[in-house]
């Protein structure tokens, strides 16, 4: 089978989470990826999967830590 590639760690502060105006839920942006979720935590979890496909890894966080990453409403 194929060899496992090493994932480069990136800090969670690179993820920008914001509330979407005129829609329900939150969005996250990181390294040219955009994900959506009904909560900041779900948007962050989906972002973990998206950046993993690019060869990066985000640290696991708790729900309260995801709320602290929320920037503003767009």
HTML snippet that shows the backbone in 3Dmol.js (N, CA, C, O; Angstrom):
<script src="https://3Dmol.org/build/3Dmol-min.js"></script>
<div id="view" style="width:600px;height:400px;position:relative"></div>
<script>
const pdb = `
ATOM      1  N   UNK A   1       0.835  -1.178   0.000  1.00  0.00           N
ATOM      2  CA  UNK A   1       0.000   0.000   0.000  1.00  0.00           C
ATOM      3  C   UNK A   1       0.880   1.242   0.000  1.00  0.00           C
ATOM      4  O   UNK A   1       2.103   1.149   0.098  1.00  0.00           O
ATOM      5  N   UNK A   2       0.248   2.397  -0.110  1.00  0.00           N
ATOM      6  CA  UNK A   2       0.977   3.650  -0.188  1.00  0.00           C
ATOM      7  C   UNK A   2       1.596   4.041   1.143  1.00  0.00           C
ATOM      8  O   UNK A   2       1.157   3.603   2.206  1.00  0.00           O
ATOM      9  N   UNK A   3       2.611   4.863   1.061  1.00  0.00           N
ATOM     10  CA  UNK A   3       3.249   5.327   2.285  1.00  0.00           C
ATOM     11  C   UNK A   3       2.419   6.450   2.898  1.00  0.00           C
ATOM     12  O   UNK A   3       1.763   7.215   2.191  1.00  0.00           O
ATOM     13  N   UNK A   4       2.461   6.531   4.209  1.00  0.00           N
ATOM     14  CA  UNK A   4       1.724   7.590   4.897  1.00  0.00           C
ATOM     15  C   UNK A   4       2.516   8.883   4.799  1.00  0.00           C
ATOM     16  O   UNK A   4       3.727   8.901   5.020  1.00  0.00           O
ATOM     17  N   UNK A   5       1.826   9.953   4.468  1.00  0.00           N
ATOM     18  CA  UNK A   5       2.522  11.229   4.414  1.00  0.00           C
ATOM     19  C   UNK A   5       2.396  11.911   5.770  1.00  0.00           C
ATOM     20  O   UNK A   5       1.413  11.729   6.489  1.00  0.00           O
ATOM     21  N   UNK A   6       3.395  12.686   6.096  1.00  0.00           N
ATOM     22  CA  UNK A   6       3.376  13.374   7.378  1.00  0.00           C
ATOM     23  C   UNK A   6       2.569  14.662   7.232  1.00  0.00           C
ATOM     24  O   UNK A   6       2.696  15.388   6.247  1.00  0.00           O
ATOM     25  N   UNK A   7       1.749  14.921   8.222  1.00  0.00           N
ATOM     26  CA  UNK A   7       0.915  16.118   8.224  1.00  0.00           C
ATOM     27  C   UNK A   7       1.641  17.239   8.955  1.00  0.00           C
ATOM     28  O   UNK A   7       2.201  17.026  10.030  1.00  0.00           O
ATOM     29  N   UNK A   8       1.629  18.420   8.376  1.00  0.00           N
ATOM     30  CA  UNK A   8       2.273  19.578   8.993  1.00  0.00           C
ATOM     31  C   UNK A   8       1.291  20.233   9.956  1.00  0.00           C
ATOM     32  O   UNK A   8       0.188  20.599   9.552  1.00  0.00           O
ATOM     33  N   UNK A   9       1.671  20.387  11.216  1.00  0.00           N
ATOM     34  CA  UNK A   9       0.748  21.023  12.173  1.00  0.00           C
ATOM     35  C   UNK A   9       0.645  22.530  11.924  1.00  0.00           C
ATOM     36  O   UNK A   9       1.633  23.198  11.620  1.00  0.00           O
ATOM     37  N   UNK A  10      -0.569  23.040  12.060  1.00  0.00           N
ATOM     38  CA  UNK A  10      -0.796  24.480  11.971  1.00  0.00           C
ATOM     39  C   UNK A  10      -1.573  24.903  13.210  1.00  0.00           C
ATOM     40  O   UNK A  10      -2.376  24.123  13.722  1.00  0.00           O
ATOM     41  N   UNK A  11      -1.355  26.118  13.703  1.00  0.00           N
ATOM     42  CA  UNK A  11      -2.057  26.552  14.923  1.00  0.00           C
ATOM     43  C   UNK A  11      -3.530  26.828  14.654  1.00  0.00           C
ATOM     44  O   UNK A  11      -3.917  27.161  13.534  1.00  0.00           O
ATOM     45  N   UNK A  12      -4.333  26.686  15.678  1.00  0.00           N
ATOM     46  CA  UNK A  12      -5.774  26.907  15.523  1.00  0.00           C
ATOM     47  C   UNK A  12      -6.107  28.369  15.284  1.00  0.00           C
ATOM     48  O   UNK A  12      -7.209  28.689  14.839  1.00  0.00           O
ATOM     49  N   UNK A  13      -5.166  29.258  15.576  1.00  0.00           N
ATOM     50  CA  UNK A  13      -5.415  30.681  15.355  1.00  0.00           C
ATOM     51  C   UNK A  13      -5.453  31.039  13.870  1.00  0.00           C
ATOM     52  O   UNK A  13      -5.890  32.135  13.518  1.00  0.00           O
ATOM     53  N   UNK A  14      -5.009  30.147  13.000  1.00  0.00           N
ATOM     54  CA  UNK A  14      -5.088  30.378  11.553  1.00  0.00           C
ATOM     55  C   UNK A  14      -6.517  30.235  11.037  1.00  0.00           C
ATOM     56  O   UNK A  14      -6.821  30.676   9.928  1.00  0.00           O
ATOM     57  N   UNK A  15      -7.398  29.620  11.831  1.00  0.00           N
ATOM     58  CA  UNK A  15      -8.788  29.413  11.432  1.00  0.00           C
ATOM     59  C   UNK A  15      -9.602  30.639  11.828  1.00  0.00           C
ATOM     60  O   UNK A  15      -9.586  31.054  12.986  1.00  0.00           O
ATOM     61  N   UNK A  16     -10.306  31.208  10.873  1.00  0.00           N
ATOM     62  CA  UNK A  16     -11.197  32.343  11.135  1.00  0.00           C
ATOM     63  C   UNK A  16     -12.630  31.824  11.094  1.00  0.00           C
ATOM     64  O   UNK A  16     -13.094  31.360  10.052  1.00  0.00           O
ATOM     65  N   UNK A  17     -13.328  31.899  12.215  1.00  0.00           N
ATOM     66  CA  UNK A  17     -14.718  31.460  12.295  1.00  0.00           C
ATOM     67  C   UNK A  17     -15.591  32.700  12.447  1.00  0.00           C
ATOM     68  O   UNK A  17     -15.293  33.587  13.248  1.00  0.00           O
ATOM     69  N   UNK A  18     -16.663  32.754  11.678  1.00  0.00           N
ATOM     70  CA  UNK A  18     -17.553  33.904  11.744  1.00  0.00           C
ATOM     71  C   UNK A  18     -18.987  33.464  11.519  1.00  0.00           C
ATOM     72  O   UNK A  18     -19.255  32.405  10.951  1.00  0.00           O
ATOM     73  N   UNK A  19     -19.893  34.300  11.977  1.00  0.00           N
ATOM     74  CA  UNK A  19     -21.321  34.041  11.792  1.00  0.00           C
ATOM     75  C   UNK A  19     -21.735  34.615  10.445  1.00  0.00           C
ATOM     76  O   UNK A  19     -21.360  35.736  10.102  1.00  0.00           O
ATOM     77  N   UNK A  20     -22.500  33.855   9.689  1.00  0.00           N
ATOM     78  CA  UNK A  20     -22.928  34.285   8.366  1.00  0.00           C
ATOM     79  C   UNK A  20     -24.228  35.079   8.490  1.00  0.00           C
ATOM     80  O   UNK A  20     -25.202  34.596   9.067  1.00  0.00           O
ATOM     81  N   UNK A  21     -24.236  36.284   7.954  1.00  0.00           N
ATOM     82  CA  UNK A  21     -25.445  37.108   7.975  1.00  0.00           C
ATOM     83  C   UNK A  21     -26.472  36.531   7.006  1.00  0.00           C
ATOM     84  O   UNK A  21     -26.116  35.990   5.959  1.00  0.00           O
ATOM     85  N   UNK A  22     -27.732  36.651   7.360  1.00  0.00           N
ATOM     86  CA  UNK A  22     -28.854  36.182   6.544  1.00  0.00           C
ATOM     87  C   UNK A  22     -28.852  34.672   6.325  1.00  0.00           C
ATOM     88  O   UNK A  22     -29.509  34.182   5.407  1.00  0.00           O
ATOM     89  N   UNK A  23     -28.139  33.944   7.138  1.00  0.00           N
ATOM     90  CA  UNK A  23     -28.141  32.485   7.080  1.00  0.00           C
ATOM     91  C   UNK A  23     -28.041  31.947   8.486  1.00  0.00           C
ATOM     92  O   UNK A  23     -27.689  32.669   9.419  1.00  0.00           O
ATOM     93  N   UNK A  24     -28.350  30.691   8.628  1.00  0.00           N
ATOM     94  CA  UNK A  24     -28.247  30.055   9.934  1.00  0.00           C
ATOM     95  C   UNK A  24     -26.893  29.359  10.022  1.00  0.00           C
ATOM     96  O   UNK A  24     -26.553  28.569   9.141  1.00  0.00           O
ATOM     97  N   UNK A  25     -26.126  29.634  11.050  1.00  0.00           N
ATOM     98  CA  UNK A  25     -24.893  28.905  11.261  1.00  0.00           C
ATOM     99  C   UNK A  25     -23.640  29.745  11.170  1.00  0.00           C
ATOM    100  O   UNK A  25     -23.683  30.975  11.123  1.00  0.00           O
ATOM    101  N   UNK A  26     -22.512  29.035  11.146  1.00  0.00           N
ATOM    102  CA  UNK A  26     -21.192  29.641  11.162  1.00  0.00           C
ATOM    103  C   UNK A  26     -20.374  29.107   9.998  1.00  0.00           C
ATOM    104  O   UNK A  26     -20.682  28.055   9.436  1.00  0.00           O
ATOM    105  N   UNK A  27     -19.331  29.842   9.643  1.00  0.00           N
ATOM    106  CA  UNK A  27     -18.417  29.423   8.590  1.00  0.00           C
ATOM    107  C   UNK A  27     -16.995  29.547   9.116  1.00  0.00           C
ATOM    108  O   UNK A  27     -16.716  30.351  10.005  1.00  0.00           O
ATOM    109  N   UNK A  28     -16.103  28.743   8.556  1.00  0.00           N
ATOM    110  CA  UNK A  28     -14.693  28.780   8.926  1.00  0.00           C
ATOM    111  C   UNK A  28     -13.859  28.882   7.656  1.00  0.00           C
ATOM    112  O   UNK A  28     -14.154  28.231   6.653  1.00  0.00           O
ATOM    113  N   UNK A  29     -12.818  29.704   7.707  1.00  0.00           N
ATOM    114  CA  UNK A  29     -11.902  29.870   6.580  1.00  0.00           C
ATOM    115  C   UNK A  29     -10.491  29.588   7.075  1.00  0.00           C
ATOM    116  O   UNK A  29     -10.079  30.073   8.129  1.00  0.00           O
ATOM    117  N   UNK A  30      -9.754  28.796   6.298  1.00  0.00           N
ATOM    118  CA  UNK A  30      -8.355  28.509   6.622  1.00  0.00           C
ATOM    119  C   UNK A  30      -7.676  27.954   5.375  1.00  0.00           C
ATOM    120  O   UNK A  30      -8.154  26.979   4.796  1.00  0.00           O
ATOM    121  N   UNK A  31      -6.578  28.555   4.959  1.00  0.00           N
ATOM    122  CA  UNK A  31      -5.787  28.066   3.825  1.00  0.00           C
ATOM    123  C   UNK A  31      -6.646  27.794   2.596  1.00  0.00           C
ATOM    124  O   UNK A  31      -6.585  26.705   2.024  1.00  0.00           O
ATOM    125  N   UNK A  32      -7.441  28.770   2.191  1.00  0.00           N
ATOM    126  CA  UNK A  32      -8.261  28.683   0.981  1.00  0.00           C
ATOM    127  C   UNK A  32      -9.348  27.615   1.055  1.00  0.00           C
ATOM    128  O   UNK A  32      -9.810  27.139   0.018  1.00  0.00           O
ATOM    129  N   UNK A  33      -9.760  27.233   2.248  1.00  0.00           N
ATOM    130  CA  UNK A  33     -10.873  26.308   2.448  1.00  0.00           C
ATOM    131  C   UNK A  33     -11.985  27.045   3.170  1.00  0.00           C
ATOM    132  O   UNK A  33     -11.729  27.864   4.052  1.00  0.00           O
ATOM    133  N   UNK A  34     -13.217  26.754   2.792  1.00  0.00           N
ATOM    134  CA  UNK A  34     -14.393  27.329   3.435  1.00  0.00           C
ATOM    135  C   UNK A  34     -15.303  26.189   3.855  1.00  0.00           C
ATOM    136  O   UNK A  34     -15.690  25.362   3.029  1.00  0.00           O
ATOM    137  N   UNK A  35     -15.648  26.142   5.144  1.00  0.00           N
ATOM    138  CA  UNK A  35     -16.572  25.126   5.641  1.00  0.00           C
ATOM    139  C   UNK A  35     -17.684  25.816   6.412  1.00  0.00           C
ATOM    140  O   UNK A  35     -17.516  26.930   6.910  1.00  0.00           O
ATOM    141  N   UNK A  36     -18.821  25.142   6.504  1.00  0.00           N
ATOM    142  CA  UNK A  36     -19.967  25.676   7.230  1.00  0.00           C
ATOM    143  C   UNK A  36     -20.430  24.663   8.253  1.00  0.00           C
ATOM    144  O   UNK A  36     -20.243  23.458   8.083  1.00  0.00           O
ATOM    145  N   UNK A  37     -21.039  25.165   9.325  1.00  0.00           N
ATOM    146  CA  UNK A  37     -21.592  24.303  10.353  1.00  0.00           C
ATOM    147  C   UNK A  37     -22.639  25.047  11.157  1.00  0.00           C
ATOM    148  O   UNK A  37     -22.694  26.277  11.139  1.00  0.00           O
ATOM    149  N   UNK A  38     -23.465  24.298  11.860  1.00  0.00           N
ATOM    150  CA  UNK A  38     -24.519  24.929  12.652  1.00  0.00           C
ATOM    151  C   UNK A  38     -23.972  25.571  13.921  1.00  0.00           C
ATOM    152  O   UNK A  38     -24.652  26.393  14.535  1.00  0.00           O
ATOM    153  N   UNK A  39     -22.751  25.209  14.324  1.00  0.00           N
ATOM    154  CA  UNK A  39     -22.102  25.806  15.492  1.00  0.00           C
ATOM    155  C   UNK A  39     -20.635  26.060  15.143  1.00  0.00           C
ATOM    156  O   UNK A  39     -20.132  25.508  14.164  1.00  0.00           O
ATOM    157  N   UNK A  40     -19.943  26.887  15.929  1.00  0.00           N
ATOM    158  CA  UNK A  40     -18.518  27.109  15.663  1.00  0.00           C
ATOM    159  C   UNK A  40     -17.709  25.818  15.759  1.00  0.00           C
ATOM    160  O   UNK A  40     -16.757  25.621  15.004  1.00  0.00           O
ATOM    161  N   UNK A  41     -18.086  24.945  16.682  1.00  0.00           N
ATOM    162  CA  UNK A  41     -17.366  23.687  16.858  1.00  0.00           C
ATOM    163  C   UNK A  41     -17.509  22.789  15.627  1.00  0.00           C
ATOM    164  O   UNK A  41     -16.534  22.180  15.187  1.00  0.00           O
ATOM    165  N   UNK A  42     -18.713  22.706  15.075  1.00  0.00           N
ATOM    166  CA  UNK A  42     -18.926  21.876  13.882  1.00  0.00           C
ATOM    167  C   UNK A  42     -18.180  22.438  12.678  1.00  0.00           C
ATOM    168  O   UNK A  42     -17.630  21.678  11.881  1.00  0.00           O
ATOM    169  N   UNK A  43     -18.157  23.755  12.540  1.00  0.00           N
ATOM    170  CA  UNK A  43     -17.416  24.371  11.441  1.00  0.00           C
ATOM    171  C   UNK A  43     -15.923  24.083  11.582  1.00  0.00           C
ATOM    172  O   UNK A  43     -15.246  23.833  10.585  1.00  0.00           O
ATOM    173  N   UNK A  44     -15.404  24.117  12.811  1.00  0.00           N
ATOM    174  CA  UNK A  44     -13.989  23.825  13.057  1.00  0.00           C
ATOM    175  C   UNK A  44     -13.676  22.360  12.759  1.00  0.00           C
ATOM    176  O   UNK A  44     -12.649  22.059  12.152  1.00  0.00           O
ATOM    177  N   UNK A  45     -14.556  21.443  13.183  1.00  0.00           N
ATOM    178  CA  UNK A  45     -14.334  20.013  12.932  1.00  0.00           C
ATOM    179  C   UNK A  45     -14.308  19.715  11.438  1.00  0.00           C
ATOM    180  O   UNK A  45     -13.505  18.905  10.973  1.00  0.00           O
ATOM    181  N   UNK A  46     -15.179  20.366  10.697  1.00  0.00           N
ATOM    182  CA  UNK A  46     -15.182  20.168   9.245  1.00  0.00           C
ATOM    183  C   UNK A  46     -13.929  20.759   8.614  1.00  0.00           C
ATOM    184  O   UNK A  46     -13.430  20.250   7.610  1.00  0.00           O
ATOM    185  N   UNK A  47     -13.424  21.839   9.208  1.00  0.00           N
ATOM    186  CA  UNK A  47     -12.187  22.432   8.708  1.00  0.00           C
ATOM    187  C   UNK A  47     -11.005  21.503   8.948  1.00  0.00           C
ATOM    188  O   UNK A  47     -10.095  21.437   8.122  1.00  0.00           O
ATOM    189  N   UNK A  48     -11.007  20.786  10.066  1.00  0.00           N
ATOM    190  CA  UNK A  48      -9.944  19.817  10.323  1.00  0.00           C
ATOM    191  C   UNK A  48      -9.855  18.805   9.190  1.00  0.00           C
ATOM    192  O   UNK A  48      -8.760  18.474   8.736  1.00  0.00           O
ATOM    193  N   UNK A  49     -10.991  18.319   8.737  1.00  0.00           N
ATOM    194  CA  UNK A  49     -11.017  17.342   7.647  1.00  0.00           C
ATOM    195  C   UNK A  49     -10.553  17.967   6.332  1.00  0.00           C
ATOM    196  O   UNK A  49      -9.861  17.322   5.544  1.00  0.00           O
ATOM    197  N   UNK A  50     -10.936  19.227   6.097  1.00  0.00           N
ATOM    198  CA  UNK A  50     -10.575  19.890   4.843  1.00  0.00           C
ATOM    199  C   UNK A  50      -9.069  20.126   4.744  1.00  0.00           C
ATOM    200  O   UNK A  50      -8.474  19.872   3.697  1.00  0.00           O
ATOM    201  N   UNK A  51      -8.447  20.607   5.820  1.00  0.00           N
ATOM    202  CA  UNK A  51      -7.004  20.870   5.756  1.00  0.00           C
ATOM    203  C   UNK A  51      -6.200  19.576   5.797  1.00  0.00           C
ATOM    204  O   UNK A  51      -5.059  19.543   5.334  1.00  0.00           O
ATOM    205  N   UNK A  52      -6.776  18.523   6.340  1.00  0.00           N
ATOM    206  CA  UNK A  52      -6.079  17.235   6.342  1.00  0.00           C
ATOM    207  C   UNK A  52      -5.880  16.731   4.915  1.00  0.00           C
ATOM    208  O   UNK A  52      -4.866  16.106   4.606  1.00  0.00           O
ATOM    209  N   UNK A  53      -6.851  17.007   4.049  1.00  0.00           N
ATOM    210  CA  UNK A  53      -6.721  16.615   2.641  1.00  0.00           C
ATOM    211  C   UNK A  53      -5.590  17.367   1.948  1.00  0.00           C
ATOM    212  O   UNK A  53      -5.058  16.900   0.940  1.00  0.00           O
ATOM    213  N   UNK A  54      -5.219  18.532   2.485  1.00  0.00           N
ATOM    214  CA  UNK A  54      -4.143  19.336   1.903  1.00  0.00           C
ATOM    215  C   UNK A  54      -2.781  19.022   2.520  1.00  0.00           C
ATOM    216  O   UNK A  54      -1.767  19.561   2.077  1.00  0.00           O
ATOM    217  N   UNK A  55      -2.743  18.157   3.538  1.00  0.00           N
ATOM    218  CA  UNK A  55      -1.473  17.798   4.155  1.00  0.00           C
ATOM    219  C   UNK A  55      -1.168  18.536   5.438  1.00  0.00           C
ATOM    220  O   UNK A  55      -0.019  18.549   5.881  1.00  0.00           O
ATOM    221  N   UNK A  56      -2.166  19.150   6.047  1.00  0.00           N
ATOM    222  CA  UNK A  56      -1.993  19.867   7.306  1.00  0.00           C
ATOM    223  C   UNK A  56      -2.849  19.217   8.382  1.00  0.00           C
ATOM    224  O   UNK A  56      -3.752  18.438   8.076  1.00  0.00           O
ATOM    225  N   UNK A  57      -2.570  19.535   9.633  1.00  0.00           N
ATOM    226  CA  UNK A  57      -3.429  19.047  10.714  1.00  0.00           C
ATOM    227  C   UNK A  57      -3.654  20.179  11.721  1.00  0.00           C
ATOM    228  O   UNK A  57      -2.737  20.919  12.077  1.00  0.00           O
ATOM    229  N   UNK A  58      -4.891  20.281  12.158  1.00  0.00           N
ATOM    230  CA  UNK A  58      -5.286  21.239  13.187  1.00  0.00           C
ATOM    231  C   UNK A  58      -5.431  20.494  14.505  1.00  0.00           C
ATOM    232  O   UNK A  58      -5.839  19.333  14.504  1.00  0.00           O
ATOM    233  N   UNK A  59      -5.108  21.130  15.632  1.00  0.00           N
ATOM    234  CA  UNK A  59      -5.273  20.451  16.924  1.00  0.00           C
ATOM    235  C   UNK A  59      -6.742  20.284  17.287  1.00  0.00           C
ATOM    236  O   UNK A  59      -7.587  21.079  16.877  1.00  0.00           O
ATOM    237  N   UNK A  60      -7.038  19.248  18.055  1.00  0.00           N
ATOM    238  CA  UNK A  60      -8.391  19.056  18.573  1.00  0.00           C
ATOM    239  C   UNK A  60      -8.659  20.118  19.633  1.00  0.00           C
ATOM    240  O   UNK A  60      -7.772  20.466  20.411  1.00  0.00           O
ATOM    241  N   UNK A  61      -9.886  20.629  19.658  1.00  0.00           N
ATOM    242  CA  UNK A  61     -10.251  21.634  20.649  1.00  0.00           C
ATOM    243  C   UNK A  61     -11.590  21.281  21.270  1.00  0.00           C
ATOM    244  O   UNK A  61     -12.332  20.443  20.756  1.00  0.00           O
ATOM    245  N   UNK A  62     -11.882  21.929  22.375  1.00  0.00           N
ATOM    246  CA  UNK A  62     -13.159  21.747  23.052  1.00  0.00           C
ATOM    247  C   UNK A  62     -14.163  22.762  22.493  1.00  0.00           C
ATOM    248  O   UNK A  62     -13.795  23.688  21.771  1.00  0.00           O
ATOM    249  N   UNK A  63     -15.419  22.568  22.839  1.00  0.00           N
ATOM    250  CA  UNK A  63     -16.489  23.428  22.325  1.00  0.00           C
ATOM    251  C   UNK A  63     -16.272  24.884  22.737  1.00  0.00           C
ATOM    252  O   UNK A  63     -16.472  25.789  21.926  1.00  0.00           O
ATOM    253  N   UNK A  64     -15.869  25.119  23.972  1.00  0.00           N
ATOM    254  CA  UNK A  64     -15.658  26.491  24.449  1.00  0.00           C
ATOM    255  C   UNK A  64     -14.519  27.184  23.706  1.00  0.00           C
ATOM    256  O   UNK A  64     -14.579  28.388  23.459  1.00  0.00           O
ATOM    257  N   UNK A  65     -13.489  26.431  23.351  1.00  0.00           N
ATOM    258  CA  UNK A  65     -12.373  27.021  22.616  1.00  0.00           C
ATOM    259  C   UNK A  65     -12.801  27.430  21.214  1.00  0.00           C
ATOM    260  O   UNK A  65     -12.301  28.418  20.678  1.00  0.00           O
ATOM    261  N   UNK A  66     -13.713  26.686  20.621  1.00  0.00           N
ATOM    262  CA  UNK A  66     -14.212  27.045  19.288  1.00  0.00           C
ATOM    263  C   UNK A  66     -15.004  28.344  19.349  1.00  0.00           C
ATOM    264  O   UNK A  66     -14.940  29.154  18.425  1.00  0.00           O
ATOM    265  N   UNK A  67     -15.746  28.546  20.425  1.00  0.00           N
ATOM    266  CA  UNK A  67     -16.510  29.789  20.572  1.00  0.00           C
ATOM    267  C   UNK A  67     -15.580  30.995  20.671  1.00  0.00           C
ATOM    268  O   UNK A  67     -15.936  32.090  20.234  1.00  0.00           O
ATOM    269  N   UNK A  68     -14.397  30.804  21.240  1.00  0.00           N
ATOM    270  CA  UNK A  68     -13.463  31.918  21.376  1.00  0.00           C
ATOM    271  C   UNK A  68     -12.826  32.298  20.040  1.00  0.00           C
ATOM    272  O   UNK A  68     -12.258  33.384  19.924  1.00  0.00           O
ATOM    273  N   UNK A  69     -12.908  31.429  19.031  1.00  0.00           N
ATOM    274  CA  UNK A  69     -12.341  31.727  17.718  1.00  0.00           C
ATOM    275  C   UNK A  69     -13.284  32.536  16.831  1.00  0.00           C
ATOM    276  O   UNK A  69     -12.879  32.994  15.762  1.00  0.00           O
ATOM    277  N   UNK A  70     -14.539  32.720  17.258  1.00  0.00           N
ATOM    278  CA  UNK A  70     -15.519  33.441  16.445  1.00  0.00           C
ATOM    279  C   UNK A  70     -15.119  34.906  16.368  1.00  0.00           C
ATOM    280  O   UNK A  70     -14.895  35.550  17.392  1.00  0.00           O
ATOM    281  N   UNK A  71     -15.031  35.431  15.147  1.00  0.00           N
ATOM    282  CA  UNK A  71     -14.572  36.797  14.933  1.00  0.00           C
ATOM    283  C   UNK A  71     -15.720  37.802  14.889  1.00  0.00           C
ATOM    284  O   UNK A  71     -15.802  38.680  15.747  1.00  0.00           O
ATOM    285  N   UNK A  72     -16.601  37.686  13.908  1.00  0.00           N
ATOM    286  CA  UNK A  72     -17.648  38.684  13.729  1.00  0.00           C
ATOM    287  C   UNK A  72     -18.717  38.116  12.809  1.00  0.00           C
ATOM    288  O   UNK A  72     -18.642  36.961  12.388  1.00  0.00           O
ATOM    289  N   UNK A  73     -19.693  38.923  12.509  1.00  0.00           N
ATOM    290  CA  UNK A  73     -20.744  38.533  11.572  1.00  0.00           C
ATOM    291  C   UNK A  73     -20.432  39.112  10.201  1.00  0.00           C
ATOM    292  O   UNK A  73     -20.089  40.288  10.075  1.00  0.00           O
ATOM    293  N   UNK A  74     -20.552  38.284   9.184  1.00  0.00           N
ATOM    294  CA  UNK A  74     -20.314  38.744   7.805  1.00  0.00           C
ATOM    295  C   UNK A  74     -21.574  38.507   7.005  1.00  0.00           C
ATOM    296  O   UNK A  74     -21.616  38.815   5.814  1.00  0.00           O
TER     297      UNK A  74
END
`;
const viewer = $3Dmol.createViewer("view");
viewer.addModel(pdb, "pdb");
viewer.setStyle({}, {cartoon: {color: "spectrum"}});
viewer.zoomTo();
viewer.render();
</script>
